[in-house]
Amino acid sequence: MSAAAPFAYVNGELHAERVPLSSVAAQFGTPCFVYSREALGGAWREFDAAFAALPHLVCYAVKANANLGVLDIFARLRSGFDIVSGGELARVVAAGGDPRKVVFSGVGKTAAEMETALAADILCFNVESAAELALLAAVAHRMRRIAPVSLRVNPDVDPGTHPYIATGLRESKFGIDIEDAPALYRHAATLPSIAVRGVDLHIGSQITELAPYRQAVEKMLSLVDALAASGIALTHIDVGGGLGIRYRDETPVPLAEYAAMLAQLFRGRREMLLLEPGRRLTGDAGVLLTRVLYLKTGHSKSFAIVDAAMNDLIRPSLYDAWHAVDPVHPRSTEPRRWDIVGPVCESGDFLALDRPLALHEDDLLAIRATGAYAMTMSSNYNARPRACELIVDGERTHVVRRRERIDELFKPESRLP
């Protein structure tokens, strides 16, 4: 089974690699997230190979899926990692990742997180404000360390994605306005505890057009060349991530075209290229497996109430996101249009709306493309234990996160004396 089709029907039943999903549900219960090892590793290798002609480092964006089993797969491939918190750094280290291949992004790094990252000898801090630079310089000075720094520049480019995940516009909280960047670079170069190493950008997520990338990178390369002319030579250029996948009818940017565009722009340059893919590596590698609890038909709506909910997958409620829903055992009877909803006490608790499906109670459904920004954004809302996570490897299924128990949810809490 190829990495492009980690989930496919075999003899009328949906499988993960060579494992039938009905057996997964029977053994581990539902809801659960099921990932394909072959798809995860294959996606990383394909991405890395696309840039073989350029000196580069693929830094997986941990926020997409931070499970230790997933990180372990990438660490074994000698991946770099893009993190946005001290917790993500701890996960990378626990999974066997190399801190020297870690870039630390995010607008709100604390002094404690900076200390931990400096002690771990990470590759670079992607600094997002003058205030952050000042604090990092002070922390590094106190620790008698030199902090390697890139400035994340905001190129004011519209990525054409959902406004919540567009990060490269001037009104965004992210990065430093590209017009203000030269002065801050000059200041950073004077700080004895700071080593200016690179430049970084990230214009958004789920981007399905090549033009915004080209526009943003061209702006950044002009900045890099201007800095070099003023005596500030950078060693790496980080173009971020954000390549989209197909959820419904999107046409994702072909990886070969993206790589060819960057190869053209970077031809003859001496800086190393850093890339931060997340969703592109993990999104299609996972499904959320859920069971139909009740079917409720009404005058204007029919509801399939399942055991997964918005606390497991918040993207439809938060972004109005669309995920394909496939029955594990398709039925040949006439379909009906269903809203796929969960048990959470919110009208916004839906996983899919108005889907034509032939359903019976107790049927199993697979919510597709949930390998990214699903479990990593889940919660315990309504005191619901979070789902288990599984990685299928050929004919074997590994539990990489067991299902939470209800008593664990309130274990950190206490009653009043």
Secondary structure as a PSIPRED ss2 file (coil, helix, strand):
# PSIPRED VFORMAT (PSIPRED V4.0)

   1 M C   1.000  0.000  0.000
   2 S C   1.000  0.000  0.000
   3 A C   1.000  0.000  0.000
   4 A C   1.000  0.000  0.000
   5 A C   1.000  0.000  0.000
   6 P C   1.000  0.000  0.000
   7 F E   0.000  0.000  1.000
   8 A E   0.000  0.000  1.000
   9 Y E   0.000  0.000  1.000
  10 V E   0.000  0.000  1.000
  11 N C   1.000  0.000  0.000
  12 G C   1.000  0.000  0.000
  13 E E   0.000  0.000  1.000
  14 L E   0.000  0.000  1.000
  15 H E   0.000  0.000  1.000
  16 A E   0.000  0.000  1.000
  17 E C   1.000  0.000  0.000
  18 R C   1.000  0.000  0.000
  19 V E   0.000  0.000  1.000
  20 P E   0.000  0.000  1.000
  21 L H   0.000  1.000  0.000
  22 S H   0.000  1.000  0.000
  23 S H   0.000  1.000  0.000
  24 V H   0.000  1.000  0.000
  25 A H   0.000  1.000  0.000
  26 A H   0.000  1.000  0.000
  27 Q H   0.000  1.000  0.000
  28 F H   0.000  1.000  0.000
  29 G C   1.000  0.000  0.000
  30 T C   1.000  0.000  0.000
  31 P C   1.000  0.000  0.000
  32 C E   0.000  0.000  1.000
  33 F E   0.000  0.000  1.000
  34 V E   0.000  0.000  1.000
  35 Y E   0.000  0.000  1.000
  36 S E   0.000  0.000  1.000
  37 R H   0.000  1.000  0.000
  38 E H   0.000  1.000  0.000
  39 A H   0.000  1.000  0.000
  40 L H   0.000  1.000  0.000
  41 G H   0.000  1.000  0.000
  42 G H   0.000  1.000  0.000
  43 A H   0.000  1.000  0.000
  44 W H   0.000  1.000  0.000
  45 R H   0.000  1.000  0.000
  46 E H   0.000  1.000  0.000
  47 F H   0.000  1.000  0.000
  48 D H   0.000  1.000  0.000
  49 A H   0.000  1.000  0.000
  50 A H   0.000  1.000  0.000
  51 F C   1.000  0.000  0.000
  52 A C   1.000  0.000  0.000
  53 A C   1.000  0.000  0.000
  54 L C   1.000  0.000  0.000
  55 P C   1.000  0.000  0.000
  56 H E   0.000  0.000  1.000
  57 L E   0.000  0.000  1.000
  58 V E   0.000  0.000  1.000
  59 C E   0.000  0.000  1.000
  60 Y E   0.000  0.000  1.000
  61 A E   0.000  0.000  1.000
  62 V H   0.000  1.000  0.000
  63 K H   0.000  1.000  0.000
  64 A H   0.000  1.000  0.000
  65 N C   1.000  0.000  0.000
  66 A C   1.000  0.000  0.000
  67 N C   1.000  0.000  0.000
  68 L H   0.000  1.000  0.000
  69 G H   0.000  1.000  0.000
  70 V H   0.000  1.000  0.000
  71 L H   0.000  1.000  0.000
  72 D H   0.000  1.000  0.000
  73 I H   0.000  1.000  0.000
  74 F H   0.000  1.000  0.000
  75 A H   0.000  1.000  0.000
  76 R H   0.000  1.000  0.000
  77 L C   1.000  0.000  0.000
  78 R C   1.000  0.000  0.000
  79 S C   1.000  0.000  0.000
  80 G E   0.000  0.000  1.000
  81 F E   0.000  0.000  1.000
  82 D E   0.000  0.000  1.000
  83 I E   0.000  0.000  1.000
  84 V C   1.000  0.000  0.000
  85 S C   1.000  0.000  0.000
  86 G H   0.000  1.000  0.000
  87 G H   0.000  1.000  0.000
  88 E H   0.000  1.000  0.000
  89 L H   0.000  1.000  0.000
  90 A H   0.000  1.000  0.000
  91 R H   0.000  1.000  0.000
  92 V H   0.000  1.000  0.000
  93 V H   0.000  1.000  0.000
  94 A H   0.000  1.000  0.000
  95 A C   1.000  0.000  0.000
  96 G C   1.000  0.000  0.000
  97 G C   1.000  0.000  0.000
  98 D C   1.000  0.000  0.000
  99 P H   0.000  1.000  0.000
 100 R H   0.000  1.000  0.000
 101 K H   0.000  1.000  0.000
 102 V E   0.000  0.000  1.000
 103 V E   0.000  0.000  1.000
 104 F E   0.000  0.000  1.000
 105 S C   1.000  0.000  0.000
 106 G C   1.000  0.000  0.000
 107 V C   1.000  0.000  0.000
 108 G C   1.000  0.000  0.000
 109 K C   1.000  0.000  0.000
 110 T C   1.000  0.000  0.000
 111 A H   0.000  1.000  0.000
 112 A H   0.000  1.000  0.000
 113 E H   0.000  1.000  0.000
 114 M H   0.000  1.000  0.000
 115 E H   0.000  1.000  0.000
 116 T H   0.000  1.000  0.000
 117 A H   0.000  1.000  0.000
 118 L H   0.000  1.000  0.000
 119 A H   0.000  1.000  0.000
 120 A H   0.000  1.000  0.000
 121 D C   1.000  0.000  0.000
 122 I C   1.000  0.000  0.000
 123 L C   1.000  0.000  0.000
 124 C E   0.000  0.000  1.000
 125 F E   0.000  0.000  1.000
 126 N E   0.000  0.000  1.000
 127 V E   0.000  0.000  1.000
 128 E C   1.000  0.000  0.000
 129 S C   1.000  0.000  0.000
 130 A H   0.000  1.000  0.000
 131 A H   0.000  1.000  0.000
 132 E H   0.000  1.000  0.000
 133 L H   0.000  1.000  0.000
 134 A H   0.000  1.000  0.000
 135 L H   0.000  1.000  0.000
 136 L H   0.000  1.000  0.000
 137 A H   0.000  1.000  0.000
 138 A H   0.000  1.000  0.000
 139 V H   0.000  1.000  0.000
 140 A H   0.000  1.000  0.000
 141 H H   0.000  1.000  0.000
 142 R H   0.000  1.000  0.000
 143 M H   0.000  1.000  0.000
 144 R C   1.000  0.000  0.000
 145 R C   1.000  0.000  0.000
 146 I C   1.000  0.000  0.000
 147 A E   0.000  0.000  1.000
 148 P E   0.000  0.000  1.000
 149 V E   0.000  0.000  1.000
 150 S E   0.000  0.000  1.000
 151 L E   0.000  0.000  1.000
 152 R E   0.000  0.000  1.000
 153 V E   0.000  0.000  1.000
 154 N E   0.000  0.000  1.000
 155 P C   1.000  0.000  0.000
 156 D C   1.000  0.000  0.000
 157 V C   1.000  0.000  0.000
 158 D C   1.000  0.000  0.000
 159 P C   1.000  0.000  0.000
 160 G C   1.000  0.000  0.000
 161 T C   1.000  0.000  0.000
 162 H C   1.000  0.000  0.000
 163 P H   0.000  1.000  0.000
 164 Y H   0.000  1.000  0.000
 165 I H   0.000  1.000  0.000
 166 A E   0.000  0.000  1.000
 167 T C   1.000  0.000  0.000
 168 G C   1.000  0.000  0.000
 169 L C   1.000  0.000  0.000
 170 R C   1.000  0.000  0.000
 171 E C   1.000  0.000  0.000
 172 S C   1.000  0.000  0.000
 173 K C   1.000  0.000  0.000
 174 F C   1.000  0.000  0.000
 175 G C   1.000  0.000  0.000
 176 I E   0.000  0.000  1.000
 177 D E   0.000  0.000  1.000
 178 I C   1.000  0.000  0.000
 179 E C   1.000  0.000  0.000
 180 D C   1.000  0.000  0.000
 181 A H   0.000  1.000  0.000
 182 P H   0.000  1.000  0.000
 183 A H   0.000  1.000  0.000
 184 L H   0.000  1.000  0.000
 185 Y H   0.000  1.000  0.000
 186 R H   0.000  1.000  0.000
 187 H H   0.000  1.000  0.000
 188 A H   0.000  1.000  0.000
 189 A H   0.000  1.000  0.000
 190 T C   1.000  0.000  0.000
 191 L C   1.000  0.000  0.000
 192 P C   1.000  0.000  0.000
 193 S C   1.000  0.000  0.000
 194 I E   0.000  0.000  1.000
 195 A E   0.000  0.000  1.000
 196 V E   0.000  0.000  1.000
 197 R E   0.000  0.000  1.000
 198 G E   0.000  0.000  1.000
 199 V E   0.000  0.000  1.000
 200 D E   0.000  0.000  1.000
 201 L C   1.000  0.000  0.000
 202 H C   1.000  0.000  0.000
 203 I C   1.000  0.000  0.000
 204 G E   0.000  0.000  1.000
 205 S C   1.000  0.000  0.000
 206 Q C   1.000  0.000  0.000
 207 I E   0.000  0.000  1.000
 208 T C   1.000  0.000  0.000
 209 E C   1.000  0.000  0.000
 210 L C   1.000  0.000  0.000
 211 A H   0.000  1.000  0.000
 212 P H   0.000  1.000  0.000
 213 Y H   0.000  1.000  0.000
 214 R H   0.000  1.000  0.000
 215 Q H   0.000  1.000  0.000
 216 A H   0.000  1.000  0.000
 217 V H   0.000  1.000  0.000
 218 E H   0.000  1.000  0.000
 219 K H   0.000  1.000  0.000
 220 M H   0.000  1.000  0.000
 221 L H   0.000  1.000  0.000
 222 S H   0.000  1.000  0.000
 223 L H   0.000  1.000  0.000
 224 V H   0.000  1.000  0.000
 225 D H   0.000  1.000  0.000
 226 A H   0.000  1.000  0.000
 227 L H   0.000  1.000  0.000
 228 A H   0.000  1.000  0.000
 229 A H   0.000  1.000  0.000
 230 S C   1.000  0.000  0.000
 231 G C   1.000  0.000  0.000
 232 I C   1.000  0.000  0.000
 233 A C   1.000  0.000  0.000
 234 L C   1.000  0.000  0.000
 235 T C   1.000  0.000  0.000
 236 H E   0.000  0.000  1.000
 237 I E   0.000  0.000  1.000
 238 D E   0.000  0.000  1.000
 239 V C   1.000  0.000  0.000
 240 G C   1.000  0.000  0.000
 241 G C   1.000  0.000  0.000
 242 G C   1.000  0.000  0.000
 243 L E   0.000  0.000  1.000
 244 G C   1.000  0.000  0.000
 245 I C   1.000  0.000  0.000
 246 R C   1.000  0.000  0.000
 247 Y C   1.000  0.000  0.000
 248 R C   1.000  0.000  0.000
 249 D C   1.000  0.000  0.000
 250 E C   1.000  0.000  0.000
 251 T C   1.000  0.000  0.000
 252 P C   1.000  0.000  0.000
 253 V C   1.000  0.000  0.000
 254 P C   1.000  0.000  0.000
 255 L H   0.000  1.000  0.000
 256 A H   0.000  1.000  0.000
 257 E H   0.000  1.000  0.000
 258 Y H   0.000  1.000  0.000
 259 A H   0.000  1.000  0.000
 260 A H   0.000  1.000  0.000
 261 M H   0.000  1.000  0.000
 262 L H   0.000  1.000  0.000
 263 A H   0.000  1.000  0.000
 264 Q H   0.000  1.000  0.000
 265 L H   0.000  1.000  0.000
 266 F H   0.000  1.000  0.000
 267 R C   1.000  0.000  0.000
 268 G C   1.000  0.000  0.000
 269 R C   1.000  0.000  0.000
 270 R C   1.000  0.000  0.000
 271 E C   1.000  0.000  0.000
 272 M E   0.000  0.000  1.000
 273 L E   0.000  0.000  1.000
 274 L E   0.000  0.000  1.000
 275 L E   0.000  0.000  1.000
 276 E C   1.000  0.000  0.000
 277 P C   1.000  0.000  0.000
 278 G C   1.000  0.000  0.000
 279 R H   0.000  1.000  0.000
 280 R H   0.000  1.000  0.000
 281 L H   0.000  1.000  0.000
 282 T H   0.000  1.000  0.000
 283 G H   0.000  1.000  0.000
 284 D H   0.000  1.000  0.000
 285 A H   0.000  1.000  0.000
 286 G E   0.000  0.000  1.000
 287 V E   0.000  0.000  1.000
 288 L E   0.000  0.000  1.000
 289 L E   0.000  0.000  1.000
 290 T E   0.000  0.000  1.000
 291 R E   0.000  0.000  1.000
 292 V E   0.000  0.000  1.000
 293 L E   0.000  0.000  1.000
 294 Y E   0.000  0.000  1.000
 295 L E   0.000  0.000  1.000
 296 K E   0.000  0.000  1.000
 297 T E   0.000  0.000  1.000
 298 G C   1.000  0.000  0.000
 299 H C   1.000  0.000  0.000
 300 S C   1.000  0.000  0.000
 301 K C   1.000  0.000  0.000
 302 S E   0.000  0.000  1.000
 303 F E   0.000  0.000  1.000
 304 A E   0.000  0.000  1.000
 305 I E   0.000  0.000  1.000
 306 V E   0.000  0.000  1.000
 307 D C   1.000  0.000  0.000
 308 A C   1.000  0.000  0.000
 309 A C   1.000  0.000  0.000
 310 M C   1.000  0.000  0.000
 311 N C   1.000  0.000  0.000
 312 D C   1.000  0.000  0.000
 313 L C   1.000  0.000  0.000
 314 I C   1.000  0.000  0.000
 315 R H   0.000  1.000  0.000
 316 P H   0.000  1.000  0.000
 317 S H   0.000  1.000  0.000
 318 L H   0.000  1.000  0.000
 319 Y H   0.000  1.000  0.000
 320 D C   1.000  0.000  0.000
 321 A C   1.000  0.000  0.000
 322 W C   1.000  0.000  0.000
 323 H C   1.000  0.000  0.000
 324 A C   1.000  0.000  0.000
 325 V E   0.000  0.000  1.000
 326 D E   0.000  0.000  1.000
 327 P E   0.000  0.000  1.000
 328 V C   1.000  0.000  0.000
 329 H C   1.000  0.000  0.000
 330 P C   1.000  0.000  0.000
 331 R C   1.000  0.000  0.000
 332 S C   1.000  0.000  0.000
 333 T C   1.000  0.000  0.000
 334 E C   1.000  0.000  0.000
 335 P C   1.000  0.000  0.000
 336 R E   0.000  0.000  1.000
 337 R E   0.000  0.000  1.000
 338 W E   0.000  0.000  1.000
 339 D E   0.000  0.000  1.000
 340 I E   0.000  0.000  1.000
 341 V E   0.000  0.000  1.000
 342 G C   1.000  0.000  0.000
 343 P C   1.000  0.000  0.000
 344 V C   1.000  0.000  0.000
 345 C C   1.000  0.000  0.000
 346 E C   1.000  0.000  0.000
 347 S C   1.000  0.000  0.000
 348 G C   1.000  0.000  0.000
 349 D C   1.000  0.000  0.000
 350 F E   0.000  0.000  1.000
 351 L E   0.000  0.000  1.000
 352 A E   0.000  0.000  1.000
 353 L E   0.000  0.000  1.000
 354 D E   0.000  0.000  1.000
 355 R E   0.000  0.000  1.000
 356 P E   0.000  0.000  1.000
 357 L E   0.000  0.000  1.000
 358 A C   1.000  0.000  0.000
 359 L C   1.000  0.000  0.000
 360 H C   1.000  0.000  0.000
 361 E C   1.000  0.000  0.000
 362 D C   1.000  0.000  0.000
 363 D C   1.000  0.000  0.000
 364 L E   0.000  0.000  1.000
 365 L E   0.000  0.000  1.000
 366 A E   0.000  0.000  1.000
 367 I E   0.000  0.000  1.000
 368 R C   1.000  0.000  0.000
 369 A C   1.000  0.000  0.000
 370 T C   1.000  0.000  0.000
 371 G C   1.000  0.000  0.000
 372 A C   1.000  0.000  0.000
 373 Y C   1.000  0.000  0.000
 374 A C   1.000  0.000  0.000
 375 M H   0.000  1.000  0.000
 376 T H   0.000  1.000  0.000
 377 M H   0.000  1.000  0.000
 378 S C   1.000  0.000  0.000
 379 S C   1.000  0.000  0.000
 380 N C   1.000  0.000  0.000
 381 Y H   0.000  1.000  0.000
 382 N H   0.000  1.000  0.000
 383 A H   0.000  1.000  0.000
 384 R C   1.000  0.000  0.000
 385 P C   1.000  0.000  0.000
 386 R C   1.000  0.000  0.000
 387 A C   1.000  0.000  0.000
 388 C E   0.000  0.000  1.000
 389 E E   0.000  0.000  1.000
 390 L E   0.000  0.000  1.000
 391 I E   0.000  0.000  1.000
 392 V E   0.000  0.000  1.000
 393 D E   0.000  0.000  1.000
 394 G C   1.000  0.000  0.000
 395 E C   1.000  0.000  0.000
 396 R E   0.000  0.000  1.000
 397 T E   0.000  0.000  1.000
 398 H E   0.000  0.000  1.000
 399 V E   0.000  0.000  1.000
 400 V E   0.000  0.000  1.000
 401 R E   0.000  0.000  1.000
 402 R C   1.000  0.000  0.000
 403 R C   1.000  0.000  0.000
 404 E C   1.000  0.000  0.000
 405 R C   1.000  0.000  0.000
 406 I H   0.000  1.000  0.000
 407 D H   0.000  1.000  0.000
 408 E H   0.000  1.000  0.000
 409 L H   0.000  1.000  0.000
 410 F C   1.000  0.000  0.000
 411 K C   1.000  0.000  0.000
 412 P C   1.000  0.000  0.000
 413 E C   1.000  0.000  0.000
 414 S C   1.000  0.000  0.000
 415 R C   1.000  0.000  0.000
 416 L C   1.000  0.000  0.000
 417 P C   1.000  0.000  0.000
